[in-house]
Amino acid sequence: MNFRMLIFSGVMTALAGAVLGIVVGHVSPMQSRRPVIFVVGSTLGFLIGTGYEAVQQYKDEEVDE
């Protein structure tokens, strides 16, 4: 398993989640929840990105065998 690619994918998706969190926080009428939305968006982005990349790497390893 390529851990560099796994972390890279997680970080890139976390950035996308953070940007989405910023947009949602900007639209949200409750200003007190903006930091929470940003953190949740980036955390979910990281988890989704690493999970997706792990599944892709697992499929590639399965095909090679």
N, C-alpha and C positions, 0 to 999 in steps of 0.2 A: 504494500500500500504506500502510495506516495504522499507523505505527510505535508510536504511543502505545498503541493497542489491543493490538498485538503484545507489547509489554513488559508491559502490565498483565496480560494473560492469562498470560504467563510467570511473573510474580511471584505471582499468585494460585495457580497450580498448584504453584509452588515452596513456598508456604506449606502447601498440602495435603500435598505430599511430605515436608516437614519434620515435620509433625504425625504422619504415618504412620511416619517414621523414629524419632520419639520413642517412639511406641507399640511399634514392633518392638524398639527398643533397651531399652525397659523390660521387655519379655518375654524378651529374650535373656539367656541365662545368663552370657555373656561381657561383663563391664562394660567391658573395654578397647576393645571395638569400637563402643560407643555413639556416640562422636563421628563415626566413619567412617560409620555407618549414617545419621546425621542429615545429613551433608554429601552423601552419595550420594543420599538421598531428595530433598533439596531441589534438587540439580543435575539429577537425572532429571526432577523435576517441572517445572523451568524449561524444559528442552529439549522435553519433551512438550507443554507448554502453548504455547510459541512455535511449535512445528512444527504443532500442530493449528490454531492461529489463522492461520498463514500459508496452510495449505491451504484454510481457509474463505474467506479473503480472495481467494485465487486463483480459487476457484470463483465467488465473487460477481463478480469482474472478468470472468470468462469468460462468465457469463450476461448481463452488461450489454452485451457486444459483440455 
